[in-house]
């Protein structure tokens, strides 16, 4: 399950159409994407037009719709729909209207094709108008008819209006729509690709709003630097100052990012592939390897120790058949699809179950609680009992091996602590970033408990 705004856009199976002005109390109609395009096309196009004109106009309507959906234009403003039914805001949609056979056949053929501009990955905002009663800088519908009568192809017609650097994406994947917001607030200590996305977007917004801080490093850790930046953002835009990426803050960032990059504009700055590059996949499955697989094994291993329904199998750095069995057992117990794949829903449920276990640990294991990873990533500037516990383990390592960096136990993740963490990461072949995740915690505890280091 890939997030909609990561990678190339997907064609949604269904969309929600608001039958009125955005702020108007009107019906929200859920309809299949293909039926929506058929309705719009039959409302905006004459079936007697030349086929090239019909095809070019349908491609424009598809791209316009996908741009609205990809940028979450209306959800980012607090609305619960994808697009309106009015041409003054979007495109003409008439509930229950009759459809033209030749137009619907063309839609069936090209509904999952759309227009992009240059090297941008988002569907192009294809502004258009009828060319008679209204004029615009995009496609003229009646002008496209004249060009079609001159023998122009659909792509030639589109390039006439939108520039020679446009192209068509063909046969895009069709899937259920997925909101960009992860479904829960992100906070200090969280880790994931959502955080990298937000940091990129905040950096771009900061160009237009210089009072907002910029990030020197775009990584997937929610650290104190991000927490402080979120507080400044929330204060700037009159949001509740929580320091967490809640839904209101997430979509305000999304809305401003779309606005400053003019993603819903004919003259867009656009999104390049480099801007949506992922360090890690959102989804883990058999054959994958790396630190996220190792972290998954750690979480499942702890859960399996206390839950007989999950098999305790050998762990390594590879997502193998043993991992699949553990994941399937977990999915079965928690009412998830039993496919052995860790998508975002399964991953979130694993972390939720892990934190629930920590908060209800059996009494006989209380003396070992500090040895279990606390469930949040620790990094420079953080405070709390977890930091103190970490420093105690690091101090124990130093006492056994004076060559290991000395740390102070004082409830603050300082530069000495970071230096010691990096020494552990170097020793065990992990990225030396100074962040403590489940693998670092595991190795630190193991090293501290050894009779000699």
C-alpha positions as CSV (number, residue, x, y, z in Angstrom):
1,X,0.0,0.0,0.0
2,X,1.8,3.1,-1.2
3,X,0.7,6.5,-0.1
4,X,-1.0,8.5,-2.8
5,X,1.4,11.4,-2.8
6,X,4.5,9.2,-2.8
7,X,5.7,8.2,-6.2
8,X,3.6,8.4,-9.3
9,X,-0.2,9.1,-8.9
10,X,-2.7,6.4,-8.9
11,X,-6.2,6.3,-10.4
12,X,-8.8,6.2,-7.6
13,X,-11.5,3.5,-7.7
14,X,-14.0,5.9,-6.3
15,X,-14.2,9.7,-5.6
16,X,-16.6,11.9,-3.6
17,X,-18.4,14.7,-5.5
18,X,-19.9,17.6,-3.6
19,X,-23.1,18.7,-5.3
20,X,-22.8,22.4,-4.7
21,X,-20.4,25.1,-3.7
22,X,-17.6,24.0,-1.3
23,X,-19.1,25.7,1.7
24,X,-22.7,24.8,0.8
25,X,-24.6,22.2,2.8
26,X,-25.1,19.9,-0.2
27,X,-25.0,16.1,-0.9
28,X,-21.7,14.3,-1.1
29,X,-22.0,11.6,-3.7
30,X,-19.5,8.7,-3.8
31,X,-19.2,7.5,-7.4
32,X,-16.6,5.5,-9.3
33,X,-13.9,7.5,-10.9
34,X,-14.7,6.2,-14.4
35,X,-18.4,7.0,-14.0
36,X,-17.6,10.5,-12.8
37,X,-15.4,11.2,-15.9
38,X,-18.2,9.9,-18.1
39,X,-20.7,12.2,-16.5
40,X,-18.4,15.2,-16.8
41,X,-17.5,14.4,-20.4
42,X,-21.1,14.1,-21.4
43,X,-21.9,17.3,-19.6
44,X,-19.1,19.3,-21.2
45,X,-18.7,17.8,-24.7
46,X,-20.9,17.3,-27.7
47,X,-21.0,13.8,-29.0
48,X,-21.0,15.2,-32.6
49,X,-17.5,16.7,-32.2
50,X,-14.6,15.1,-34.0
51,X,-13.1,12.2,-32.1
52,X,-9.7,13.9,-31.7
53,X,-11.5,16.8,-30.0
54,X,-13.5,14.5,-27.7
55,X,-10.3,12.5,-26.7
56,X,-8.3,15.6,-26.0
57,X,-11.1,17.1,-23.9
58,X,-11.6,13.9,-21.9
59,X,-7.8,13.7,-21.2
60,X,-8.0,17.3,-19.9
61,X,-10.9,16.4,-17.6
62,X,-9.2,13.3,-16.3
63,X,-6.0,15.3,-15.6
64,X,-7.9,18.1,-13.9
65,X,-9.7,15.7,-11.6
66,X,-6.5,13.8,-10.7
67,X,-4.8,17.0,-9.9
68,X,-7.5,17.9,-7.4
69,X,-7.3,14.4,-5.9
70,X,-3.5,14.1,-5.9
71,X,-3.1,17.5,-4.1
72,X,-6.0,16.7,-1.8
73,X,-7.2,20.2,-2.6
74,X,-10.5,20.1,-0.7
75,X,-9.5,17.7,2.2
76,X,-6.5,20.1,2.9
77,X,-9.1,22.8,3.4
78,X,-11.1,20.8,5.8
79,X,-13.7,19.4,3.4
80,X,-14.8,15.8,3.2
81,X,-15.0,15.5,-0.6
82,X,-12.6,15.4,-3.5
83,X,-14.2,17.7,-6.0
84,X,-17.4,19.8,-6.6
85,X,-20.0,19.5,-9.3
86,X,-19.8,23.2,-10.4
87,X,-17.8,24.6,-13.3
88,X,-17.2,27.8,-11.4
89,X,-15.0,25.7,-9.1
90,X,-14.2,22.6,-11.0
91,X,-16.1,20.8,-13.8
92,X,-19.8,20.3,-14.6
93,X,-21.3,17.1,-13.1
94,X,-25.0,16.4,-13.3
95,X,-26.4,13.7,-11.0
96,X,-28.4,11.1,-13.0
97,X,-27.8,12.6,-16.4
98,X,-28.0,10.5,-19.6
99,X,-24.7,9.5,-21.2
100,X,-23.6,9.4,-24.9
101,X,-22.5,6.0,-26.2
102,X,-19.5,7.2,-28.2
103,X,-18.2,9.4,-25.3
104,X,-18.5,6.6,-22.7
105,X,-16.7,4.1,-25.0
106,X,-13.7,6.5,-25.3
107,X,-13.7,7.1,-21.5
108,X,-13.6,3.3,-21.0
109,X,-10.5,3.2,-23.2
110,X,-8.5,6.2,-21.7
111,X,-9.8,6.8,-18.2
112,X,-6.5,5.8,-16.6
113,X,-4.4,8.1,-18.8
114,X,-3.4,11.6,-17.8
115,X,-1.3,14.6,-18.7
116,X,2.0,15.6,-17.1
117,X,4.2,18.7,-17.6
118,X,7.9,18.4,-18.3
119,X,9.6,16.1,-15.7
120,X,6.8,16.7,-13.1
121,X,5.1,13.6,-11.7
122,X,1.8,15.1,-10.5
123,X,-1.2,15.2,-12.9
124,X,-1.1,18.6,-14.7
125,X,-3.6,21.2,-13.7
126,X,-5.3,21.4,-17.1
127,X,-7.3,24.6,-16.9
128,X,-9.9,24.8,-19.7
129,X,-12.9,26.8,-20.9
130,X,-15.5,26.7,-23.7
131,X,-13.7,29.4,-25.7
132,X,-16.8,31.3,-26.6
133,X,-18.6,32.4,-23.5
134,X,-15.5,32.2,-21.3
135,X,-11.8,32.6,-22.2
136,X,-8.8,31.2,-20.3
137,X,-5.1,30.5,-20.8
138,X,-5.7,26.8,-21.1
139,X,-7.6,24.7,-23.6
140,X,-10.5,26.2,-25.6
141,X,-13.1,23.5,-26.1
142,X,-14.4,25.0,-29.3
143,X,-10.9,25.7,-30.4
144,X,-10.0,22.1,-30.0
145,X,-12.9,21.3,-32.4
146,X,-11.3,23.6,-35.0
147,X,-7.9,21.9,-34.5
148,X,-9.4,18.5,-34.8
149,X,-11.1,19.4,-38.1
150,X,-7.6,20.4,-39.3
151,X,-6.5,16.9,-38.7
152,X,-4.6,17.4,-35.4
153,X,-4.2,14.4,-33.1
154,X,-5.3,14.6,-29.5
155,X,-1.7,15.1,-28.3
156,X,-1.1,17.8,-30.9
157,X,-4.2,19.6,-29.7
158,X,-3.1,19.4,-26.1
159,X,0.4,20.6,-26.9
160,X,-1.1,23.5,-28.8
161,X,-2.6,24.8,-25.6
162,X,-0.3,23.5,-22.8
163,X,3.1,23.5,-24.5
164,X,5.3,21.1,-26.3
165,X,6.8,19.7,-23.0
166,X,3.6,17.9,-22.0
167,X,3.3,14.2,-22.3
168,X,0.8,11.4,-21.5
169,X,1.0,8.8,-18.7
170,X,-0.7,5.7,-20.0
171,X,-2.5,2.9,-18.1
172,X,-1.9,4.2,-14.6
173,X,-2.7,1.8,-11.8
174,X,-6.2,1.8,-10.4
175,X,-6.6,1.4,-6.6
176,X,-8.6,2.5,-3.6
177,X,-7.9,6.1,-2.7
178,X,-5.5,6.6,0.2
179,X,-5.3,9.8,2.2
180,X,-1.8,11.2,2.8
181,X,-2.5,11.7,6.5
182,X,-1.3,8.6,8.3
183,X,-4.5,8.4,10.5
184,X,-2.9,9.4,13.8
185,X,-0.8,12.3,15.1
186,X,2.9,12.0,14.7
187,X,5.0,13.1,17.7
188,X,8.5,13.3,19.2
189,X,10.2,9.9,18.9
190,X,8.2,8.7,15.9
191,X,10.0,7.4,12.8
192,X,8.8,7.0,9.2
193,X,8.6,8.2,5.6
194,X,5.7,10.5,6.6
195,X,8.2,12.6,8.6
196,X,10.6,12.9,5.6
197,X,7.7,14.1,3.4
198,X,6.6,16.8,5.9
199,X,10.2,18.1,6.3
200,X,10.5,18.4,2.5
201,X,7.2,20.3,2.3
202,X,8.1,22.6,5.3
203,X,11.5,23.4,3.7
204,X,9.7,24.5,0.5
205,X,7.1,26.5,2.4
206,X,9.8,28.3,4.3
207,X,11.1,29.9,1.1
208,X,7.8,31.9,1.0
209,X,7.5,32.2,4.8
210,X,11.1,33.1,6.0
211,X,10.1,33.0,9.7
212,X,9.7,29.2,9.5
213,X,12.9,27.3,10.1
214,X,14.5,25.0,7.5
215,X,16.0,21.6,8.0
216,X,19.6,20.9,7.1
217,X,19.0,17.2,7.1
218,X,15.9,15.5,5.7
219,X,15.6,12.2,7.7
220,X,12.7,10.1,8.9
221,X,13.1,10.9,12.6
222,X,10.7,13.1,14.6
223,X,13.3,14.9,16.7
224,X,13.2,18.0,18.8
225,X,14.2,20.1,15.8
226,X,11.0,19.1,14.0
227,X,9.0,19.5,17.2
228,X,10.2,23.1,17.6
229,X,9.5,23.8,13.9
230,X,6.0,22.4,14.1
231,X,5.3,24.7,17.1
232,X,6.5,27.7,15.1
233,X,4.3,26.7,12.1
234,X,1.3,26.2,14.3
235,X,1.8,29.6,16.0
236,X,2.3,31.3,12.6
237,X,-1.0,29.9,11.2
238,X,-3.1,30.1,14.3
239,X,-3.3,26.4,15.0
240,X,-3.2,24.8,18.5
241,X,0.4,24.7,19.5
242,X,1.0,21.1,20.3
243,X,4.3,20.3,18.6
244,X,2.6,17.2,17.1
245,X,1.7,16.6,13.5
246,X,-2.1,16.2,14.1
247,X,-4.6,16.2,11.2
248,X,-5.2,19.9,11.2
249,X,-1.5,20.7,11.1
250,X,-0.8,18.0,8.4
251,X,-3.4,19.4,6.0
252,X,-2.4,23.0,6.6
253,X,1.1,22.1,5.5
254,X,-0.3,20.2,2.6
255,X,-2.5,23.1,1.6
256,X,0.3,25.7,1.8
257,X,2.7,23.3,-0.1
258,X,0.2,23.0,-2.9
259,X,-0.2,26.8,-2.9
260,X,3.4,27.9,-2.9
261,X,4.4,25.4,-5.6
262,X,1.3,26.3,-7.6
263,X,0.4,22.6,-8.0
264,X,-3.2,23.6,-8.9
265,X,-2.1,26.2,-11.4
266,X,-1.4,26.2,-15.1
267,X,2.0,27.7,-14.4
268,X,3.0,25.2,-11.8
269,X,6.4,24.7,-10.2
270,X,5.7,21.0,-10.2
271,X,7.0,18.0,-8.2
272,X,10.0,16.2,-9.5
273,X,11.0,12.5,-8.8
274,X,13.8,13.7,-6.6
275,X,11.3,15.4,-4.3
276,X,9.3,12.3,-3.6
277,X,12.3,9.9,-3.4
278,X,11.8,7.4,-0.5
279,X,14.6,6.2,1.6
280,X,12.5,3.2,2.7
281,X,9.5,1.5,1.2
282,X,6.2,2.0,3.0
283,X,5.6,-1.7,2.6
284,X,7.7,-4.6,3.7
285,X,7.4,-8.1,2.2
286,X,9.2,-11.4,1.6
287,X,12.7,-10.8,0.1
288,X,13.2,-7.4,1.6
289,X,16.2,-6.7,3.8
290,X,17.8,-3.9,5.8
291,X,17.3,-2.0,9.1
292,X,13.5,-1.8,8.8
293,X,13.2,-5.6,8.5
294,X,15.5,-5.9,11.5
295,X,13.3,-3.5,13.4
296,X,10.2,-5.5,12.4
297,X,11.9,-8.7,13.7
298,X,12.6,-7.0,17.0
299,X,9.0,-5.9,17.5
300,X,7.6,-9.3,16.5
301,X,10.1,-11.1,18.6
302,X,9.1,-9.3,21.7
303,X,5.4,-9.7,21.0
304,X,5.9,-13.4,20.3
305,X,7.7,-13.9,23.6
306,X,4.5,-12.9,25.4
307,X,1.9,-14.2,22.9
308,X,1.7,-17.9,22.2
309,X,-0.4,-17.2,19.1
310,X,2.6,-15.7,17.3
311,X,5.4,-18.3,16.5
312,X,8.8,-17.4,17.9
313,X,11.0,-18.0,14.9
314,X,14.6,-17.3,14.1
315,X,15.4,-13.7,13.1
316,X,17.9,-12.3,10.6
317,X,18.3,-9.3,8.3
318,X,16.1,-10.8,5.6
319,X,12.3,-10.8,5.4
320,X,12.0,-14.6,4.8
321,X,9.4,-17.3,5.1
322,X,9.7,-17.3,8.9
323,X,8.9,-13.6,8.9
324,X,5.9,-14.3,6.7
325,X,4.6,-16.8,9.2
326,X,5.0,-14.4,12.1
327,X,3.3,-11.6,10.2
328,X,0.4,-13.8,9.2
329,X,-0.1,-15.0,12.7
330,X,-0.2,-11.4,14.0
331,X,-2.6,-10.3,11.2
332,X,-5.0,-13.2,12.0
333,X,-5.0,-12.3,15.7
334,X,-5.7,-8.6,15.0
335,X,-8.3,-9.0,12.2
336,X,-6.1,-7.9,9.4
337,X,-5.8,-9.4,5.9
338,X,-3.6,-12.5,6.3
339,X,-1.2,-11.9,3.4
340,X,2.2,-11.9,5.2
341,X,2.9,-8.4,4.0
342,X,3.5,-5.5,6.3
343,X,1.7,-2.6,4.8
344,X,1.0,0.7,6.7
345,X,-2.0,-0.8,8.5
346,X,-0.2,-3.9,9.7
347,X,2.9,-1.9,10.7
348,X,0.9,0.6,12.7
349,X,-1.0,-2.3,14.4
350,X,2.3,-4.0,15.3
351,X,3.6,-0.8,16.9
352,X,0.3,-0.3,18.7
353,X,0.3,-3.8,20.1
354,X,4.0,-3.4,21.2
355,X,3.2,-0.2,23.1
356,X,0.2,-1.8,24.6
357,X,2.3,-4.7,25.8
358,X,4.8,-2.3,27.4
359,X,2.0,-0.5,29.3
360,X,0.6,-3.9,30.6
361,X,3.7,-5.9,31.1
362,X,3.1,-8.9,33.5
363,X,4.4,-8.2,37.0
364,X,6.9,-11.0,36.9
365,X,8.7,-9.1,34.1
366,X,8.8,-5.7,35.7
367,X,12.4,-6.1,36.6
368,X,13.3,-6.6,32.9
369,X,11.2,-3.7,31.6
370,X,14.1,-1.3,31.1
371,X,15.8,-3.9,28.8
372,X,12.9,-3.7,26.3
373,X,13.0,-0.9,23.7
374,X,10.6,1.9,25.0
375,X,8.9,2.3,21.6
376,X,10.1,5.8,20.7
377,X,13.3,6.9,18.9
378,X,15.6,8.8,21.2
379,X,17.9,11.5,19.9
380,X,19.8,14.7,20.7
381,X,17.9,17.2,22.9
382,X,15.3,14.7,24.2
383,X,14.5,14.3,27.9
384,X,12.7,11.7,30.0
385,X,13.1,8.4,31.9
386,X,13.9,6.6,28.7
387,X,16.9,8.8,28.2
388,X,18.1,8.2,31.7
389,X,17.7,4.4,31.3
390,X,19.7,4.6,28.0
391,X,22.5,6.6,29.7
392,X,22.6,4.0,32.6
393,X,23.2,1.2,30.1
394,X,25.8,3.3,28.2
395,X,27.6,4.1,31.5
396,X,27.7,0.4,32.3
397,X,29.4,-0.3,29.0
398,X,32.0,2.4,29.8
399,X,32.7,0.9,33.3
400,X,33.4,-2.4,31.7
401,X,35.4,-0.9,28.8
402,X,37.0,2.5,29.7
403,X,37.8,3.1,26.0
404,X,34.0,3.4,25.3
405,X,32.8,7.0,25.5
406,X,31.7,8.2,29.0
407,X,28.2,9.6,29.4
408,X,26.5,11.5,32.2
409,X,23.3,10.1,33.6
410,X,21.2,13.3,33.9
411,X,17.9,13.0,31.9
412,X,19.1,14.8,28.8
413,X,20.2,13.3,25.5
414,X,23.3,15.4,25.1
415,X,26.3,15.3,22.8
416,X,28.2,12.8,25.0
417,X,25.2,10.5,24.8
418,X,25.1,10.9,21.0
419,X,28.8,10.2,20.7
420,X,28.4,6.9,22.7
421,X,25.4,5.9,20.5
422,X,27.4,6.5,17.3
423,X,30.1,4.3,18.7
424,X,27.6,1.5,19.1
425,X,26.2,2.1,15.6
426,X,29.7,1.9,14.2
427,X,30.5,-1.3,16.1
428,X,27.4,-3.1,14.8
429,X,27.4,-1.7,11.3
430,X,24.4,0.6,11.6
431,X,24.0,4.1,10.2
432,X,26.0,6.5,12.5
433,X,23.2,9.0,12.9
434,X,23.0,9.2,16.7
435,X,19.4,8.1,16.9
436,X,18.4,5.2,19.1
437,X,15.8,2.8,17.6
438,X,15.0,-0.8,18.5
439,X,18.3,-2.1,17.0
440,X,20.5,0.3,18.9
441,X,18.6,-0.4,22.1
442,X,19.0,-4.1,21.6
443,X,22.7,-3.9,21.0
444,X,23.3,-1.4,23.9
445,X,21.4,-3.6,26.4
446,X,23.2,-6.8,25.2
447,X,26.6,-5.1,25.4
448,X,25.8,-3.6,28.9
449,X,24.7,-7.0,30.3
450,X,27.8,-8.9,29.1
451,X,30.2,-9.9,31.9
452,X,33.0,-8.3,29.9
453,X,32.9,-6.0,26.9
